[in-house]
Amino acid sequence: MKPLTMFILKDCPYCRQALLWMQELRQEDARLAEAEVQIVDEAAQPEIADAYAYYYVPSFFLGREKLFEGVPTKDAVRAVLEAAIGA
């Protein structure tokens, strides 16, 4: 299982919503809790963020493959977590 990398900005309302949905989905479905997620604040860790090709936050990568970028939905966050666990 590859870890997810999630790029955020601390003041981004879409990032906060995606994090809340991630927490909610992990509580609803125990298998989604197995997904390892590295959260990178692009303002605090620009050296990591600059190594990835994205424009909007939140953005999710599995390895170097971009899975999602932009305004999230709960279903999109679920799909990202499921991809991480190989569901």
GUTORNU-833527 format. One record per atom (N, C-alpha, C): atom name; chain; x, y, z; residue number from 1. Coordinates in nm, 2 decimals, decimal comma. Example, Ala and Ser with C-alpha at 12.3 -4.5 7.8 and 13.67 -1.06 7.14 Angstrom:
BEGIN
<atom = N chain = A px = 1,32 py = -0,57 pz = 0,78 n = 1>
<atom = CA chain = A px = 1,23 py = -0,45 pz = 0,78 n = 1>
<atom = C chain = A px = 1,32 py = -0,33 pz = 0,78 n = 1>
<atom = N chain = A px = 1,28 py = -0,22 pz = 0,71 n = 2>
<atom = CA chain = A px = 1,37 py = -0,11 pz = 0,71 n = 2>
<atom = C chain = A px = 1,29 py = 0,00 pz = 0,79 n = 2>
//
This chain:
BEGIN
<atom = N chain = A px = 0,08 py = -0,12 pz = 0,00 n = 1>
<atom = CA chain = A px = 0,00 py = 0,00 pz = 0,00 n = 1>
<atom = C chain = A px = 0,09 py = 0,12 pz = 0,00 n = 1>
<atom = N chain = A px = 0,07 py = 0,21 pz = -0,10 n = 2>
<atom = CA chain = A px = 0,14 py = 0,33 pz = -0,11 n = 2>
<atom = C chain = A px = 0,08 py = 0,44 pz = -0,02 n = 2>
<atom = N chain = A px = 0,16 py = 0,53 pz = 0,04 n = 3>
<atom = CA chain = A px = 0,10 py = 0,64 pz = 0,12 n = 3>
<atom = C chain = A px = 0,04 py = 0,75 pz = 0,02 n = 3>
<atom = N chain = A px = -0,06 py = 0,81 pz = 0,06 n = 4>
<atom = CA chain = A px = -0,12 py = 0,93 pz = -0,01 n = 4>
<atom = C chain = A px = -0,04 py = 1,05 pz = 0,04 n = 4>
<atom = N chain = A px = -0,02 py = 1,14 pz = -0,05 n = 5>
<atom = CA chain = A px = 0,03 py = 1,27 pz = -0,01 n = 5>
<atom = C chain = A px = -0,08 py = 1,37 pz = -0,04 n = 5>
<atom = N chain = A px = -0,11 py = 1,45 pz = 0,06 n = 6>
<atom = CA chain = A px = -0,22 py = 1,55 pz = 0,05 n = 6>
<atom = C chain = A px = -0,16 py = 1,69 pz = 0,07 n = 6>
<atom = N chain = A px = -0,17 py = 1,77 pz = -0,03 n = 7>
<atom = CA chain = A px = -0,12 py = 1,91 pz = -0,02 n = 7>
<atom = C chain = A px = -0,23 py = 2,00 pz = 0,02 n = 7>
<atom = N chain = A px = -0,20 py = 2,08 pz = 0,12 n = 8>
<atom = CA chain = A px = -0,30 py = 2,18 pz = 0,17 n = 8>
<atom = C chain = A px = -0,24 py = 2,31 pz = 0,19 n = 8>
<atom = N chain = A px = -0,33 py = 2,41 pz = 0,23 n = 9>
<atom = CA chain = A px = -0,29 py = 2,54 pz = 0,29 n = 9>
<atom = C chain = A px = -0,37 py = 2,55 pz = 0,41 n = 9>
<atom = N chain = A px = -0,31 py = 2,60 pz = 0,52 n = 10>
<atom = CA chain = A px = -0,39 py = 2,60 pz = 0,65 n = 10>
<atom = C chain = A px = -0,51 py = 2,68 pz = 0,65 n = 10>
<atom = N chain = A px = -0,52 py = 2,79 pz = 0,56 n = 11>
<atom = CA chain = A px = -0,63 py = 2,87 pz = 0,56 n = 11>
<atom = C chain = A px = -0,73 py = 2,84 pz = 0,45 n = 11>
<atom = N chain = A px = -0,71 py = 2,73 pz = 0,38 n = 12>
<atom = CA chain = A px = -0,80 py = 2,69 pz = 0,27 n = 12>
<atom = C chain = A px = -0,93 py = 2,62 pz = 0,32 n = 12>
<atom = N chain = A px = -1,04 py = 2,68 pz = 0,30 n = 13>
<atom = CA chain = A px = -1,17 py = 2,61 pz = 0,35 n = 13>
<atom = C chain = A px = -1,19 py = 2,48 pz = 0,28 n = 13>
<atom = N chain = A px = -1,15 py = 2,46 pz = 0,15 n = 14>
<atom = CA chain = A px = -1,17 py = 2,33 pz = 0,09 n = 14>
<atom = C chain = A px = -1,08 py = 2,22 pz = 0,15 n = 14>
<atom = N chain = A px = -0,96 py = 2,26 pz = 0,19 n = 15>
<atom = CA chain = A px = -0,87 py = 2,17 pz = 0,25 n = 15>
<atom = C chain = A px = -0,93 py = 2,12 pz = 0,39 n = 15>
<atom = N chain = A px = -0,98 py = 2,22 pz = 0,46 n = 16>
<atom = CA chain = A px = -1,04 py = 2,18 pz = 0,59 n = 16>
<atom = C chain = A px = -1,16 py = 2,09 pz = 0,57 n = 16>
<atom = N chain = A px = -1,24 py = 2,11 pz = 0,47 n = 17>
<atom = CA chain = A px = -1,36 py = 2,03 pz = 0,44 n = 17>
<atom = C chain = A px = -1,31 py = 1,89 pz = 0,40 n = 17>
<atom = N chain = A px = -1,21 py = 1,88 pz = 0,32 n = 18>
<atom = CA chain = A px = -1,15 py = 1,75 pz = 0,28 n = 18>
<atom = C chain = A px = -1,10 py = 1,67 pz = 0,40 n = 18>
<atom = N chain = A px = -1,03 py = 1,74 pz = 0,49 n = 19>
<atom = CA chain = A px = -0,98 py = 1,67 pz = 0,61 n = 19>
<atom = C chain = A px = -1,10 py = 1,62 pz = 0,70 n = 19>
<atom = N chain = A px = -1,20 py = 1,70 pz = 0,71 n = 20>
<atom = CA chain = A px = -1,32 py = 1,66 pz = 0,79 n = 20>
<atom = C chain = A px = -1,38 py = 1,54 pz = 0,72 n = 20>
<atom = N chain = A px = -1,40 py = 1,54 pz = 0,59 n = 21>
<atom = CA chain = A px = -1,46 py = 1,42 pz = 0,52 n = 21>
<atom = C chain = A px = -1,37 py = 1,30 pz = 0,54 n = 21>
<atom = N chain = A px = -1,24 py = 1,32 pz = 0,53 n = 22>
<atom = CA chain = A px = -1,15 py = 1,21 pz = 0,55 n = 22>
<atom = C chain = A px = -1,17 py = 1,14 pz = 0,69 n = 22>
<atom = N chain = A px = -1,17 py = 1,23 pz = 0,79 n = 23>
<atom = CA chain = A px = -1,20 py = 1,18 pz = 0,92 n = 23>
<atom = C chain = A px = -1,33 py = 1,10 pz = 0,93 n = 23>
<atom = N chain = A px = -1,43 py = 1,16 pz = 0,88 n = 24>
<atom = CA chain = A px = -1,57 py = 1,10 pz = 0,88 n = 24>
<atom = C chain = A px = -1,57 py = 0,97 pz = 0,81 n = 24>
<atom = N chain = A px = -1,51 py = 0,96 pz = 0,69 n = 25>
<atom = CA chain = A px = -1,51 py = 0,84 pz = 0,61 n = 25>
<atom = C chain = A px = -1,43 py = 0,73 pz = 0,68 n = 25>
<atom = N chain = A px = -1,32 py = 0,77 pz = 0,75 n = 26>
<atom = CA chain = A px = -1,25 py = 0,67 pz = 0,82 n = 26>
<atom = C chain = A px = -1,32 py = 0,61 pz = 0,94 n = 26>
<atom = N chain = A px = -1,41 py = 0,69 pz = 1,00 n = 27>
<atom = CA chain = A px = -1,50 py = 0,64 pz = 1,11 n = 27>
<atom = C chain = A px = -1,61 py = 0,56 pz = 1,06 n = 27>
<atom = N chain = A px = -1,66 py = 0,59 pz = 0,94 n = 28>
<atom = CA chain = A px = -1,77 py = 0,51 pz = 0,88 n = 28>
<atom = C chain = A px = -1,72 py = 0,38 pz = 0,83 n = 28>
<atom = N chain = A px = -1,60 py = 0,37 pz = 0,78 n = 29>
<atom = CA chain = A px = -1,55 py = 0,25 pz = 0,71 n = 29>
<atom = C chain = A px = -1,41 py = 0,22 pz = 0,76 n = 29>
<atom = N chain = A px = -1,39 py = 0,12 pz = 0,85 n = 30>
<atom = CA chain = A px = -1,26 py = 0,09 pz = 0,91 n = 30>
<atom = C chain = A px = -1,15 py = 0,06 pz = 0,81 n = 30>
<atom = N chain = A px = -1,19 py = 0,01 pz = 0,70 n = 31>
<atom = CA chain = A px = -1,08 py = -0,02 pz = 0,60 n = 31>
<atom = C chain = A px = -1,02 py = 0,10 pz = 0,54 n = 31>
<atom = N chain = A px = -1,09 py = 0,21 pz = 0,54 n = 32>
<atom = CA chain = A px = -1,04 py = 0,34 pz = 0,49 n = 32>
<atom = C chain = A px = -0,94 py = 0,40 pz = 0,59 n = 32>
<atom = N chain = A px = -0,95 py = 0,36 pz = 0,71 n = 33>
<atom = CA chain = A px = -0,86 py = 0,41 pz = 0,82 n = 33>
<atom = C chain = A px = -0,72 py = 0,35 pz = 0,79 n = 33>
<atom = N chain = A px = -0,71 py = 0,25 pz = 0,71 n = 34>
<atom = CA chain = A px = -0,58 py = 0,19 pz = 0,69 n = 34>
<atom = C chain = A px = -0,49 py = 0,27 pz = 0,59 n = 34>
<atom = N chain = A px = -0,56 py = 0,37 pz = 0,52 n = 35>
<atom = CA chain = A px = -0,48 py = 0,45 pz = 0,43 n = 35>
<atom = C chain = A px = -0,39 py = 0,54 pz = 0,50 n = 35>
<atom = N chain = A px = -0,26 py = 0,54 pz = 0,46 n = 36>
<atom = CA chain = A px = -0,16 py = 0,62 pz = 0,52 n = 36>
<atom = C chain = A px = -0,16 py = 0,75 pz = 0,44 n = 36>
<atom = N chain = A px = -0,17 py = 0,87 pz = 0,51 n = 37>
<atom = CA chain = A px = -0,18 py = 1,00 pz = 0,45 n = 37>
<atom = C chain = A px = -0,08 py = 1,09 pz = 0,51 n = 37>
<atom = N chain = A px = 0,01 py = 1,14 pz = 0,42 n = 38>
<atom = CA chain = A px = 0,11 py = 1,24 pz = 0,46 n = 38>
<atom = C chain = A px = 0,05 py = 1,37 pz = 0,42 n = 38>
<atom = N chain = A px = 0,03 py = 1,46 pz = 0,51 n = 39>
<atom = CA chain = A px = -0,03 py = 1,59 pz = 0,48 n = 39>
<atom = C chain = A px = 0,09 py = 1,69 pz = 0,48 n = 39>
<atom = N chain = A px = 0,09 py = 1,76 pz = 0,37 n = 40>
<atom = CA chain = A px = 0,20 py = 1,86 pz = 0,34 n = 40>
<atom = C chain = A px = 0,13 py = 2,00 pz = 0,33 n = 40>
<atom = N chain = A px = 0,17 py = 2,09 pz = 0,42 n = 41>
<atom = CA chain = A px = 0,13 py = 2,23 pz = 0,40 n = 41>
<atom = C chain = A px = 0,23 py = 2,30 pz = 0,31 n = 41>
<atom = N chain = A px = 0,18 py = 2,33 pz = 0,19 n = 42>
<atom = CA chain = A px = 0,27 py = 2,38 pz = 0,09 n = 42>
<atom = C chain = A px = 0,34 py = 2,51 pz = 0,13 n = 42>
<atom = N chain = A px = 0,28 py = 2,59 pz = 0,22 n = 43>
<atom = CA chain = A px = 0,35 py = 2,71 pz = 0,26 n = 43>
<atom = C chain = A px = 0,46 py = 2,68 pz = 0,36 n = 43>
<atom = N chain = A px = 0,44 py = 2,58 pz = 0,44 n = 44>
<atom = CA chain = A px = 0,54 py = 2,54 pz = 0,54 n = 44>
<atom = C chain = A px = 0,65 py = 2,45 pz = 0,49 n = 44>
<atom = N chain = A px = 0,61 py = 2,38 pz = 0,38 n = 45>
<atom = CA chain = A px = 0,71 py = 2,28 pz = 0,32 n = 45>
<atom = C chain = A px = 0,72 py = 2,30 pz = 0,17 n = 45>
<atom = N chain = A px = 0,76 py = 2,41 pz = 0,12 n = 46>
<atom = CA chain = A px = 0,76 py = 2,44 pz = -0,02 n = 46>
<atom = C chain = A px = 0,86 py = 2,35 pz = -0,09 n = 46>
<atom = N chain = A px = 0,96 py = 2,30 pz = -0,03 n = 47>
<atom = CA chain = A px = 1,06 py = 2,21 pz = -0,09 n = 47>
<atom = C chain = A px = 1,00 py = 2,08 pz = -0,14 n = 47>
<atom = N chain = A px = 0,90 py = 2,03 pz = -0,06 n = 48>
<atom = CA chain = A px = 0,82 py = 1,91 pz = -0,10 n = 48>
<atom = C chain = A px = 0,72 py = 1,95 pz = -0,20 n = 48>
<atom = N chain = A px = 0,64 py = 2,05 pz = -0,18 n = 49>
<atom = CA chain = A px = 0,54 py = 2,09 pz = -0,27 n = 49>
<atom = C chain = A px = 0,59 py = 2,12 pz = -0,41 n = 49>
<atom = N chain = A px = 0,70 py = 2,18 pz = -0,42 n = 50>
<atom = CA chain = A px = 0,76 py = 2,22 pz = -0,55 n = 50>
<atom = C chain = A px = 0,80 py = 2,10 pz = -0,64 n = 50>
<atom = N chain = A px = 0,81 py = 1,99 pz = -0,57 n = 51>
<atom = CA chain = A px = 0,85 py = 1,87 pz = -0,65 n = 51>
<atom = C chain = A px = 0,73 py = 1,80 pz = -0,71 n = 51>
<atom = N chain = A px = 0,61 py = 1,85 pz = -0,69 n = 52>
<atom = CA chain = A px = 0,49 py = 1,79 pz = -0,75 n = 52>
<atom = C chain = A px = 0,42 py = 1,89 pz = -0,84 n = 52>
<atom = N chain = A px = 0,35 py = 1,84 pz = -0,94 n = 53>
<atom = CA chain = A px = 0,28 py = 1,92 pz = -1,04 n = 53>
<atom = C chain = A px = 0,13 py = 1,93 pz = -1,01 n = 53>
<atom = N chain = A px = 0,10 py = 2,04 pz = -0,95 n = 54>
<atom = CA chain = A px = -0,04 py = 2,07 pz = -0,92 n = 54>
<atom = C chain = A px = -0,06 py = 2,22 pz = -0,91 n = 54>
<atom = N chain = A px = -0,18 py = 2,27 pz = -0,91 n = 55>
<atom = CA chain = A px = -0,21 py = 2,41 pz = -0,91 n = 55>
<atom = C chain = A px = -0,30 py = 2,45 pz = -0,79 n = 55>
<atom = N chain = A px = -0,40 py = 2,36 pz = -0,76 n = 56>
<atom = CA chain = A px = -0,50 py = 2,39 pz = -0,66 n = 56>
<atom = C chain = A px = -0,48 py = 2,30 pz = -0,54 n = 56>
<atom = N chain = A px = -0,52 py = 2,34 pz = -0,42 n = 57>
<atom = CA chain = A px = -0,53 py = 2,26 pz = -0,31 n = 57>
<atom = C chain = A px = -0,68 py = 2,25 pz = -0,27 n = 57>
<atom = N chain = A px = -0,71 py = 2,14 pz = -0,21 n = 58>
<atom = CA chain = A px = -0,63 py = 2,02 pz = -0,18 n = 58>
<atom = C chain = A px = -0,60 py = 1,94 pz = -0,31 n = 58>
<atom = N chain = A px = -0,48 py = 1,88 pz = -0,30 n = 59>
<atom = CA chain = A px = -0,44 py = 1,79 pz = -0,41 n = 59>
<atom = C chain = A px = -0,39 py = 1,66 pz = -0,34 n = 59>
<atom = N chain = A px = -0,43 py = 1,55 pz = -0,40 n = 60>
<atom = CA chain = A px = -0,39 py = 1,42 pz = -0,35 n = 60>
<atom = C chain = A px = -0,31 py = 1,34 pz = -0,46 n = 60>
<atom = N chain = A px = -0,20 py = 1,28 pz = -0,41 n = 61>
<atom = CA chain = A px = -0,11 py = 1,20 pz = -0,50 n = 61>
<atom = C chain = A px = -0,09 py = 1,07 pz = -0,43 n = 61>
<atom = N chain = A px = -0,09 py = 0,97 pz = -0,52 n = 62>
<atom = CA chain = A px = -0,05 py = 0,83 pz = -0,48 n = 62>
<atom = C chain = A px = 0,08 py = 0,80 pz = -0,54 n = 62>
<atom = N chain = A px = 0,19 py = 0,81 pz = -0,47 n = 63>
<atom = CA chain = A px = 0,32 py = 0,81 pz = -0,53 n = 63>
<atom = C chain = A px = 0,33 py = 0,94 pz = -0,60 n = 63>
<atom = N chain = A px = 0,36 py = 0,94 pz = -0,73 n = 64>
<atom = CA chain = A px = 0,37 py = 1,06 pz = -0,81 n = 64>
<atom = C chain = A px = 0,25 py = 1,08 pz = -0,90 n = 64>
<atom = N chain = A px = 0,15 py = 0,99 pz = -0,89 n = 65>
<atom = CA chain = A px = 0,03 py = 1,00 pz = -0,97 n = 65>
<atom = C chain = A px = -0,08 py = 1,09 pz = -0,90 n = 65>
<atom = N chain = A px = -0,12 py = 1,20 pz = -0,97 n = 66>
<atom = CA chain = A px = -0,22 py = 1,28 pz = -0,91 n = 66>
<atom = C chain = A px = -0,35 py = 1,22 pz = -0,92 n = 66>
<atom = N chain = A px = -0,42 py = 1,20 pz = -0,81 n = 67>
<atom = CA chain = A px = -0,55 py = 1,14 pz = -0,80 n = 67>
<atom = C chain = A px = -0,67 py = 1,24 pz = -0,80 n = 67>
<atom = N chain = A px = -0,64 py = 1,36 pz = -0,74 n = 68>
<atom = CA chain = A px = -0,74 py = 1,46 pz = -0,73 n = 68>
<atom = C chain = A px = -0,68 py = 1,60 pz = -0,70 n = 68>
<atom = N chain = A px = -0,75 py = 1,70 pz = -0,76 n = 69>
<atom = CA chain = A px = -0,70 py = 1,84 pz = -0,74 n = 69>
<atom = C chain = A px = -0,82 py = 1,93 pz = -0,74 n = 69>
<atom = N chain = A px = -0,83 py = 2,02 pz = -0,65 n = 70>
<atom = CA chain = A px = -0,94 py = 2,12 pz = -0,65 n = 70>
<atom = C chain = A px = -1,04 py = 2,11 pz = -0,55 n = 70>
<atom = N chain = A px = -1,16 py = 2,16 pz = -0,58 n = 71>
<atom = CA chain = A px = -1,27 py = 2,16 pz = -0,48 n = 71>
<atom = C chain = A px = -1,32 py = 2,01 pz = -0,46 n = 71>
<atom = N chain = A px = -1,31 py = 1,96 pz = -0,34 n = 72>
<atom = CA chain = A px = -1,34 py = 1,82 pz = -0,32 n = 72>
<atom = C chain = A px = -1,49 py = 1,80 pz = -0,29 n = 72>
<atom = N chain = A px = -1,53 py = 1,68 pz = -0,31 n = 73>
<atom = CA chain = A px = -1,66 py = 1,63 pz = -0,26 n = 73>
<atom = C chain = A px = -1,63 py = 1,51 pz = -0,17 n = 73>
<atom = N chain = A px = -1,73 py = 1,47 pz = -0,09 n = 74>
<atom = CA chain = A px = -1,71 py = 1,35 pz = 0,00 n = 74>
<atom = C chain = A px = -1,68 py = 1,23 pz = -0,09 n = 74>
<atom = N chain = A px = -1,75 py = 1,21 pz = -0,20 n = 75>
<atom = CA chain = A px = -1,72 py = 1,10 pz = -0,29 n = 75>
<atom = C chain = A px = -1,58 py = 1,10 pz = -0,35 n = 75>
<atom = N chain = A px = -1,53 py = 1,22 pz = -0,38 n = 76>
<atom = CA chain = A px = -1,39 py = 1,23 pz = -0,43 n = 76>
<atom = C chain = A px = -1,29 py = 1,19 pz = -0,32 n = 76>
<atom = N chain = A px = -1,31 py = 1,23 pz = -0,20 n = 77>
<atom = CA chain = A px = -1,22 py = 1,19 pz = -0,09 n = 77>
<atom = C chain = A px = -1,23 py = 1,04 pz = -0,07 n = 77>
<atom = N chain = A px = -1,35 py = 0,99 pz = -0,07 n = 78>
<atom = CA chain = A px = -1,37 py = 0,84 pz = -0,06 n = 78>
<atom = C chain = A px = -1,29 py = 0,77 pz = -0,17 n = 78>
<atom = N chain = A px = -1,30 py = 0,81 pz = -0,29 n = 79>
<atom = CA chain = A px = -1,23 py = 0,75 pz = -0,40 n = 79>
<atom = C chain = A px = -1,08 py = 0,75 pz = -0,38 n = 79>
<atom = N chain = A px = -1,03 py = 0,86 pz = -0,33 n = 80>
<atom = CA chain = A px = -0,88 py = 0,88 pz = -0,31 n = 80>
<atom = C chain = A px = -0,84 py = 0,78 pz = -0,20 n = 80>
<atom = N chain = A px = -0,91 py = 0,77 pz = -0,09 n = 81>
<atom = CA chain = A px = -0,88 py = 0,68 pz = 0,01 n = 81>
<atom = C chain = A px = -0,89 py = 0,53 pz = -0,03 n = 81>
<atom = N chain = A px = -0,99 py = 0,50 pz = -0,11 n = 82>
<atom = CA chain = A px = -1,00 py = 0,37 pz = -0,17 n = 82>
<atom = C chain = A px = -0,89 py = 0,33 pz = -0,26 n = 82>
<atom = N chain = A px = -0,84 py = 0,43 pz = -0,34 n = 83>
<atom = CA chain = A px = -0,73 py = 0,41 pz = -0,43 n = 83>
<atom = C chain = A px = -0,60 py = 0,37 pz = -0,34 n = 83>
<atom = N chain = A px = -0,59 py = 0,44 pz = -0,23 n = 84>
<atom = CA chain = A px = -0,47 py = 0,42 pz = -0,15 n = 84>
<atom = C chain = A px = -0,47 py = 0,28 pz = -0,09 n = 84>
<atom = N chain = A px = -0,59 py = 0,23 pz = -0,06 n = 85>
<atom = CA chain = A px = -0,59 py = 0,09 pz = 0,00 n = 85>
<atom = C chain = A px = -0,60 py = -0,02 pz = -0,10 n = 85>
<atom = N chain = A px = -0,62 py = 0,02 pz = -0,22 n = 86>
<atom = CA chain = A px = -0,63 py = -0,08 pz = -0,33 n = 86>
<atom = C chain = A px = -0,77 py = -0,14 pz = -0,34 n = 86>
<atom = N chain = A px = -0,87 py = -0,06 pz = -0,30 n = 87>
<atom = CA chain = A px = -1,01 py = -0,12 pz = -0,30 n = 87>
<atom = C chain = A px = -1,07 py = -0,11 pz = -0,44 n = 87>
//
